[in-house]
Amino acid sequence: MSHLPKLITRRSVLAGLNLAAGGLALGFFPSDSDAQKATNEPSGSASPKPKTSSPAAEKAVPGLNPNVFVHVAPDGVVTIVCHRSEMGQGIRSSLPVLIADELGADMARVKIVQADGDKAYGDQNTDGSNSVRGIYEDMRRAGATVRVMLVAAAAKRWKVSPDTCEARDHVVAHKGSQRTLGFGELALEASKLAVPKPADVKLRPRAELRHVGQALPLLDGPAYVTGKAIFGADVRLPGMLTAVIARPPVVGSAVTKYDANRALAIPGVKRVIELPAPKPPYVFQPWGGVAVLAENTWAAMKGRAALEVSWSESANASYDSEQYHQTLSAALQTPGTPARTVGDVDGALAKAARTVEADYHIPHLAHAPMEPPVAVARFENGACEVWAPTQNPQAARTEAARVLGLSEDKVAVHVTFLGGGFGRKSKADFVSEAAWLSREAGVPVRVQWTREDDVQHDYYHSVSAQRLTAGLDAQGKVIAWRHRTAFPSIGTLFGAPGRPSANDLQQGVLDLALSVPNVRAEACDAAAFTRIGWLRSVYNIFHAFSVNSFIDEIAHARGEDPRDVRLELLGPPRVATLKELGIEKLPNYGQPVEKHPVDVARLRRVVERVTELSRWSDRKKDGRALGLAAHRSFLTYVAVVASVVRNPNGKIAVDEAWVVVDAGTVINSDRVRSQMEGSIIFGMSLAFHGGITMKGGVTQQTNFRDFKLVRIGQAPRKIHVDIIPNDGLPGGIGEPGVPPVAPAIANAIFTLTGQRIRQLPFDKTIQV
């Protein structure tokens, strides 16, 4: 693919944006020679050079560099550092645009550089749908600081007040005389000025951010389609060996014996190295086992197959996921630890004219990103350099330093493009494997996970069981709501108890607004027998599934419209107070609840809008089986309507879906749409096929043949996405679209077939 012609031109980009040639030329794509600079990664077999994205390196370049994110060179080129990882969500096409808009830069003269792992950038973890919502104002301020200094330099030269000047289109203009000075002309003068304090930097009015909210180009698109984009497995270093690892099949087991000679007899195999066995808490340690290092991946895989490794016993060898399903269900039989209390639930249930109750079960889930984990490390002269598709370069740096016994300043982590992540690549185990093996082997090492490695040795999404109970009065009104939830917490990975914490329960339990006089939520204890990790939308997956399915069940029990019952349970538009929610505090995804309250009006709005777009009220007349679900997660509100049909072959399929999202301020509407569309497919994969099962502590699934994903033939013929305009603070985007998908489909299936599905995956129950 490297020989393909350049397919996207500046002219085509401008035409696509409907921009005049004299307007802001947003849509600069790197030329062939610049593509390498934009990704900061090596191509072919060339030895990578040290990056220039570290704060110290940028400071050494002449020009204006008041912070680690923006540099203005004397030639006018503005370098903007993207410190979050690009994994297809388009962050490199969003954050730099926000900064450039605030600065007043022309994107045709902007170079985007990928940051290395460095604490100087603050939080770099591309997780939790936090890349915009958590740092929106900080990133604007980074650009505004540069703007203020450029304006001050121009005003000083012209001997006018800075208030009479403005930065726009890559120049500073004097409003009275129409004089202009380019950013490059001012860079050196501005660099001699004192950097203003953050509190003294005034942000632009929202209306002046010309491109925020627009459908912006995917700046890395040409690199993707021409094969120039550098992913983790594309990195090549002189003398590099490729390693594949035979890892323990059961968490906690260790190597007892293996036949290195058989592996070394395979042509191309150079080394066989045993890794140290990890000890709990496991966190991001290498998983142990035996590594086979070879000249190529195929030889390494053949060598691994020849090892004949024997493993020690582990206490987790008794883990049987089917039996554990029963264990979790049994935990729901008795009260758990109260996490939320409003009124007297027990008294209201005792007086109820009717009770509705249902149990729901979600199995372990695997991430299965298209690109399996991979990392390249080079250890030499007491220091280590790593190239990896990591979502959390600082954690990768910390873990690599730990396993090598080095200080972090002796470790550099360079971030490549990620072929998907979904939370898997924020764990640093694959990075520390490569670092450790490079030191032991004395050569650069690429650790390559196969798809089987990825599926069988994942940090799995937690298994869960939920029991919801509602008490109805004689008129059918819900007067009591009880929610018991049982699942091993991700905290067990770090040595914490298995009982869910407030951080866990904020995801669809504590922040669930209900216009019900008596509400209680209870958390039940649950032990972990495998590594539990966060997966796209985390606990919201099973809380949204149970709550939205249960609301549909209540509506059916009452013989009423599920939309009307949902809106009734939500109650009138309002901000739900902590007192109303029955809690003392809400973690709220790390944001102040005063700035990001539980806003019932916004949740009602997405429900009303999605049912309007899908012709919900006319569904019977249209002959359609529709299902509805809505959920607040990561400070964003999403509602989904799914339409299901039975194909001529008897299989159930989703033929159309509608998504409405209110995420507050949106930077790049095109990326929001793509994330919502992707959420439908991701959510369908979990709903139809998702499910990791274990026998004797060993994962039974191996590859896409038995851990299936939704393919083109199963995708809906249409996915409609509607973004509700909102100038409020931004919410998350990457994850909130997923939680409502499975329950919307399940509710639609009930409408079509009368069969209620209360556990995933659906293919265990029906033909899909």
N, C-alpha and C positions, 0 to 999 in steps of 0.2 A: 504493500500500500504506500510505501514511501515514495514511489515513482508516480503517484497520481498527480495530475495537474492541480493547481490551486483552483478551487471550485467557487469560492465566495469572494467577490470583489468589493471594494469600498463603495462603488457605484450601486451595486445590488443591495448593500446594507442600507445606504441612504434612501434608496427607493422604497425598500421595505418599511422604513420608518416614516415615510412621507415627509422627509426633512428637505428643506431647500439647501443648496450647496453652501449658502452663507450662514446657515443655522448651526446649532451645536452638533458637531459631527460625532454623535454617540454611536459607536459601533465599530471602532477601530479594531481590526484584527491584525495580529502580528504577521509580518512577512515571513517568508521561508527562513530567512537568516535570523529573524527576531523570535521565531517560535521557540527556539531553544532557550532564549533568555526569559521568555514569559513563563515557561514551566520550571526553569532552573534545574533541569534534570539532564543527564547525559543521554546521548543517542548512540546507536550502534555499539561498537566495542571500545569507544574512546573512554579514557579515564576521566571521571568527573573532576571538575575543578571546584575549589571551595566556593561556596555561595557568597553573594553580596547582600543577602537579606538579613543578616544579623544587625542589630542596632549599632554595634561598634563599627562594622564595616560601612554602613550608610553614613555615619557621622564623619568618616574619614573622607568622603567624597565632597568636593567643594559645592557650595550651594546652601539653600535654606532647609534645615532639618530640625525643627523645634520639637518633634516627637518621633517616635519609632515607626509611625505609620505613613508619613508623607515626607517626600524630599523633592525640592524644586532645584533643578540644575541651571547653571547659567545659560545653557542652550535652550531653555524653556521646557525641557522634558520633565514632566511630573511623574515621579515614581510613587505608587501607592502599594503598600504592603497588605496583602490579604493574609491575616493570621489564623483564619479558620480553614478547615480542609474542604477541598472540592470533591464531592462524591456523587455528582450528578444532580445535586439540588440547586446548583447555579449560584453558590455564594460568591464566587469570583466575578460573577456578572451582576452582583447586587451591592455588596458592601462597598467596593471601590466606586461605584456610581453614586452612592449616597455621599461618600466623602468628596468626590469630584463636584457634585452639585452644590454642596455646602461651600466648597472652596471657590467655585466659579471656573473650574478647569474645563478645557475642551478635551473630551475623551480621545480624540484623534491624536493628542499629544501626551497621552497617559500610558505609562508602562506599569503593568501589574506584576508584582513579584510575590511568590509564595514564601511565607515566613518559615524559618526553621523553628524547632522547639526552643523557646526561650521565655523565661519568666518575665522579661521586660515587656512582653506583649499583654500581660495579664492573663485572663482565662482563655486558653486556646482550644478547650475541649469542644469539638463539634458534635454536641450531643444535647439531648433535652430540648430540641427545637429552640435553642437559645442564641443562635448566631446573630439574629437581628434584635429580638425582643429584649435581650439582656444588656445590649451595648449600643442601642440605637442612638441615644444622646451622646454617649462617649465618642462614637465614631464621627458624628456630626461635629462635635467639639474639636476633634483632631483636625478636621478640614478647616473649621472656622478659625482655629488658632493661626494656621498658615495664612489664611485670607486676611486676618486682622494685621498680621505683620507685614504682608505685602502692601496693603493699603497704607499702613503707617509709613513705610519706606517711600512710597510714591508721594504721599502728602508732605513728607519732610523735604523731598527734592523740589516739589512745586511750591513749598512754603504756603500750604493751604491747610485747612482743617480736615482731618480724616473723615469727618461726617459728610464732606462734600464729594467724597470719592466712593466708588464701588468697584468690586471685582466681578467680572463677568467675561465669558468667552475667552479665557486665558489672558486677559489684560486687566489692568486697573485703569479706570476711566475717571476723569474729573468732570463732574456733572455740568459745571459752569462753562468751562472752556472747551470741552470735548477732547481735551488732550488724553492720550493713552500711553501706557507703558506696558510692555509685555512682562509676563511673570519672570522670564529668564533675565530680562534687563534689571529686575529688582532683586533677584535672589541673593546676591552677595551683600547688597546694602541691608536687606531685611535680616540677614543672618547675624548682623552685628547688633541688632536691637534686643532688648530684654524680652524674654518669652513671657507673655501675659499669663496671669493666674487663670485657672479654668473658670473661676467665678466671674472674672472680668470679661470673658469672651461671650459675646452675644450671638446667638444662633439666628440664622435667617428666618423670616416668616415662612411658614409652610408653603405658601403660594409661590415662593421664589425657588423652591426645589423643583426644577423644570421637569425632571424625568422620573422622580419618585412616583410610583403608582402606575407607570406606563408599562407596556409590554416591551421589555428591553431585549436586545439580541443576546444570544448565548455566546459570550466572547470566546470561549474555548471550543465552540462548535467545529470550526474548520480543522483544529488539531485532532478532534475526535474522528471526523469523517475521512481525513487524509492519512490517518495512522501516525501522526506526529506526536500525539499525546503520550507522555511517558507515565506508565503505570508501574507498580512495584516490580512486576516480573520482567519489565523491559530494561531494567538497569543492568548493565554489564561492566565488570571491572577486570583488568588484567589479572590473570592467574586465579580467577574466581572458580570455586567449586559449588555445585548445587547439592543441597542436603534435603533428604526426606527422612522423616523420623517415625519409627515404630513406637507409638505412644501407648501407655497402659490402657487396656480396654475398660477397666473399672477404676473409678476415682479412688485413689489411695493405694492401689497396687504398685508393685515395683518389679524391676527386672531381677530374675534369679539366674538365668543363663541364656546364652545365645551363641550362635556359631558364626563368628566373624569371618572365618576362612571361607565359608561358602559364599558370603557376600563379596569378599575380596576377589573371588574367582571370576566374578562377572566383569567382562571387559568394560573399562572406563571407571570402575569403582576404585577410589584412591584411599579412603580412610573409613574406619568404623569407630564411632566414639559413643560411649555410654554417657548419658546426661544424669545429673544428680536427681534423686527422687524429691519431689516437693513435699513440704510439710504444711499441715493446716495452721492457720487460715491460708487458703491457697492464693487469694488475691490474683496477681498477674504473673506468678512464677512460671518458668518453663515447666512443662507437664511431665518431664522425665522421659525415660525410654532410651532407645538406641538410634543414633543418627548414622545414616549411610551417606557419605560424601563422594560425589562422582563428577565426571566431566560434563555430564548432561543429566537432565531430569529422568529420562527413560532408564539410563543405567542405574541411577540412584533408586528408582522404584523397583527395578529388578533385583538389585542388591538387598533392599529391604525385605522383599518377598522371600529371599533365601536365608534370612537370619534364623528362623525357627526359634523365636523368643519364647521363653517361659516366664510366667508372672507369679508373684506372690499373692496370697489371699488378702482380701480387704474386707473390712466391716461393711462396706457398701455393696458387697457381692450379693447380699440378700435383697437388694432393691428390685422390686417388681412393680411396674407402674400401674398395672391393673389392680393389684392388691392395695397399692397406695391410694388409688381412687376411693376404695372402700374405707380406708383409714381416714381420709379427709372427710368423707361423707359422714362417718361416725362422729367426727369432731363437731359437726353441725347440730348434732342431736341435743347438745347441752349448751347453756349460755357461754359465750366467750367474754373477753374483757371489754367492757363498754368503752367505745371510742367517741360516741356521739349520743346525747340524750336530750330529748324534748318531750315534756309531758310524762304521762304514765302509759307506756306501751302495753305492759302486762294487763293492767286494768281495762284498757280499751279493747284489747283482744278478747278478754273474758266476756265483755259485754257485746261484742260484735254480733250482728245478725248473721253474718256470713264471713268465712275466712277463705282466702286464696293463698296457696303456698306452692312453691316450686323450687327444685334444686337444679343447679347448673354446674357443668364441669368443663374445664378447659385443660387439655393436656400440655405437656412440655412442647415448646416450639423451637425450631432452629432458625437461625438468621438466613443462611444460604444466599449470601450476596453473590452476584455473578462472578466476581473475582475472589477466589479463595484467599485466605491470609498468605502473605509473602513478605519477606524482608531481606535486605542485603546489608551486610556489615563488613567493615574492614577495621581490624584491630592491628595497630602497629605503633611502635615507639611510645607505648604506655597510654595511648589514646584510642578512641573508637569513633568511627563515622558510620552512620546508619542511613539508609534510604528505605522508606516504608510508606505504604498507603495507610497511615494511621489517622484516626479521628482525634487523638489526644497526644500530640507530639511531646508535651511536657511529661506526661505519665510515662511515655515510651523512653524518654531520656532518663527519667528517674529510675525506672526499672533496669534499663541497660547498665546504668552506673552501679546499681546495687549488685547485680549478678557479677559484675567485673571487679567490684571492690574499688571503684574509682570515684572521685568527686565529679559532680555533674559538669563542671567546666571542661572536663576531659572527654566529654561525649557530645557529639553533634548529631542531631536527628533532622534529616531533610525529608520533607513531605512530598510524595508523588501524588498524582491523581489516584482517586479511589474508584474502583469498579463496584460501587455500592458499599454500604457499611451497616446500616440499620442498628448500630450500637455494638456490633461484634468487634469492629476495628478500633474501638476506644479502649479495649483491653490490650495490654502490651506484651502478652506471653510470646507471641510469634517474633516480636522484636528482640526480646531478651534471649530467645533461643539462638537467633542469628549472631548476636553479639558474643554470647558465650562460646559458640562453636567456632567463630572466627579466631578468638583468642587461643582456643585449644588446638585448632588446626594450623594456625600460623599463616593462613591465607584468607583472602576475602571469601565470604560464604553467603550464598543465597539459600535461605530456608523456604522451601516451597511446599505449602499444604496442598494436597489433592482434594477433590470434592469429597471423597470418602473421609478424609481426615476432618474436613470442615463439618460434615454432618455428624460424625461419630464422636468428636471431641470438642463440641461447642460449649459455650457458656449458655445453657438453655434458658429460655423464658420459663418463668415459674409455672408449675402446675397449680390448679386452684379448684376449689369447690365453693359454691355460694348457695345459701338458702335465703330466699326472700318470702316474707309472710306479710299479708295485708289483711286488716280487719275492715269490713264494710258495714255501714249501718243499714237500716231497713230501706233507705232510699238508694242504696248502692254507693254512697259517698265513702271514700277512704278515710277512716278515722284513726288508723294505726298502721305503721310501716316499720318492719324490723328486717334488718339486713345482717346476716352472719357471713363472714368471709374467712376462708381458711386457705393459706398458701405459705410455703416457705419463702421468707424474705430474701432479697438480694443481699441484705446485711450479713447473711450467713457466710458469704464469700469472704467477708472481712472479719469473721469471728464473732459476729453479733448473734443474739438469740433468734430463733425462727419466727417469733411472733411479729406480725406486721407493725410497723411504726407509723407515726403520724405522716411522715414523708411518703410512705407507701399508700396510706389511706386517703390522702388528699386527692388521689387520682380516681375520682368518681364515687367516693363514699362520703367524705367529710364535706366536699364542695357541691354535693347534690342538693339543689334547692327544691323543697317540697312544701306545698301548701297543705300540710297535714298536721293536725294538732298534736299527734303523738308519734315520735320517731326515735328509733334507737338503732345504732350500728354497733356490732360486736366483732372483735378480732379474735380468732381462735389460733392456738398454738399449732405449729407444723414444723417438722424436722426436714432438713435437706439432706439428700443422699447423692447429690451430684452438684456440679458447679452451676449456680444460678446467676444469670446476668441480665442486664437490661436489653430489651429488644424494642424496636420501633413502637412507641406509645406505651410500652411497659404495662403496668397493672391496669391501665385504662382498657386494655383489650378485654379482660374478663369482667371487669366491673360494668363496662358499657354493655357487654353482651347480656349479662344477667338482668340489669336494671331495665334496659329497653325491651328485652323479651318479656319480662314480668309485667311491664305496663301494658303490653299487647295482650297478655293473658288476663289482666284485670278487665280490660276493655271487652274482651270476648265473654268473660263471665258476666259482665253487665249488659252484653248485647249492644254495645255502643261503638261509635267510631273511635279507633285508637288515637287519631289526632286530637279529637275533642277531649278524650280522657287525659291525654298527655298535657294539654294546655290547662286543663282543670287542676291536675296535680302540681303543675308549675305555679299556678296562681297568678295574680295580677302582676303587671310589670313593676319591678322594684329592684333595689339592691338588697340582697339577703345579708343581714347582719350576722355576726358570729353568734349572737344570742339566739337568733332564729334558727341557725344551723345546729345549735346545741353543742358548741365547742368553745374552748377558751382562746385558741389561736389556730391559724391556718397557714401551713408552710407556703402555700400559694406559689409553688415553682420558683421560690427564691425572690419573689417580688412583693412589695408592700401591698397588703389587701386594700389600702386606701386608694392606691393608684390603679389596681386591677381587682376590683370587687367581683363578687359572684353576682352577675348582672342578669336577672331573670328576663328583663326586656330583650336582651340580645339573644338569649336562647329561644324565647318565644318567636322572635323575628325570623330566625333561620328556619324554624319549624313551619311558620306560616308561609314563608317564601318558597321553600322547597315543595310544599304541598300545592302551592299555586302553580308553580312551573310544571309539575308532573300531572296536573289535572286530577288531583287526588279525589276531589268531590265527584268527578265524572268517571271514576275508575270502573264502576259496575257497568255503566252505559258503554264505556269503551271496551269492555270485556278484558280488563287487565287485572292481574294479581299483583298488587303493590304492597310493599312493606316499608315502614317508617322507623327511623331511629335518629336520635340527636344526643350530642354529648359536648360538655365543656372539658377541654384538656389543654394544658400548656398555654392557658389564658386566652384561648381561641374557642369559638363556638361553631360547631359544624352539624348540619343535618343532612341526612341521606334518605332518598327514596329509591328502592330497587324494584324493578319489574322482573318477574320470573315467568317462564313458560316451560311447557313440557314439549321437548322435541319429538319428531316422529319416531326416534329410537327409544323413546320412553324416558330419556334422561332430563333432569331439571337443569335449566340454564338461565342465566341473567341476560336478558336481551337489551335492557336499557337501565341507566342509572342517572340520578340527579344529585348534585352536591351543591349545597349553599354554605358559604363560609364567611364568617365575620371575624377577621383577624386584626381589627384596628387598622393602623397605617400599614400599607403594603408598599414595599419598595419596587418590586418587579412583578407585575401582575401575570406575566407569562410563566414565570417560575411557580407562582402560586397555583395557576391552573394545572401545570404539569405535575405538581406534587399531589393535588387532589385527584387527578386522573390516575396517577401511580398508586395512590392510596386505595382506590377501588380495586385495582388488580392485586395489590399486596393483600388487602383485606379478604378478597375472594380466595386467594391461595390459602390463607389461614383457615377460612371457613370451609372450603370444599375439601382440602387435602391435608392441612397442617396437622401435625401430631407426631411427637417423638415418643416411642414406647421403649421400655427397658425390661429385660429379663436377666436375672442374675447380675444386675448392675451394668449390663452391656447394652448399648444402644442397638436396636434392631434394624433401624433404617441405615442405608449406606450411601445412596446417591439419588438423583432425580427419578430413578425408576420406582423408588418406594417412599421418597419424600417429595411428592409432586408439587409443581407450581402450575398456576393457570397459564395456559398457552393461548396462542392466537385464536384457535378455534373455539375456546371457551370465553373469550373476552366479549363484553357487551358490544353490540353494534353501534351504540351511541353512549357517550358519557357527557353529560351536560354539567358545566361548572358555572356558578354564579357567585361573584364576589360582592358582598354588601359594602358599599362605600362607608368609610369610617375614618375620621382623622384622629382618632384616639391613639393612645400608645400601642405599639405593635405587639401582637401575640405571636405564638409559634406557628410554623407552617409545616415542617417536615413530617410531623407525627399526628396532629389532630384529625386528619382525614381518615385515619385507619379505624378507630374504635367503633364508629356507628355502622360500618359496612356489614360485618357478620350478622348483627341483630336485625338490620333492615332486610337482609336476604332471608334470614330464618323466619321473620314475620311474614314476608311475601310468600314463602313456601307454605306456611300454615294457611294463608288465604287461598292458595291454589289447591292444596291437597287435603287440608284439615289435619295434617300431621304436625305436631309440635316438636321441634328439635331443641333439646336443652343441652347438648354437648357438641363440641367440635372433635374431629372434623365431620362434616355432613356425609362424606362418602362412606362412613361407617354405618349410616342409617338409610340413606337413599341413593339412587343412581344419579350421579352428576357427571 
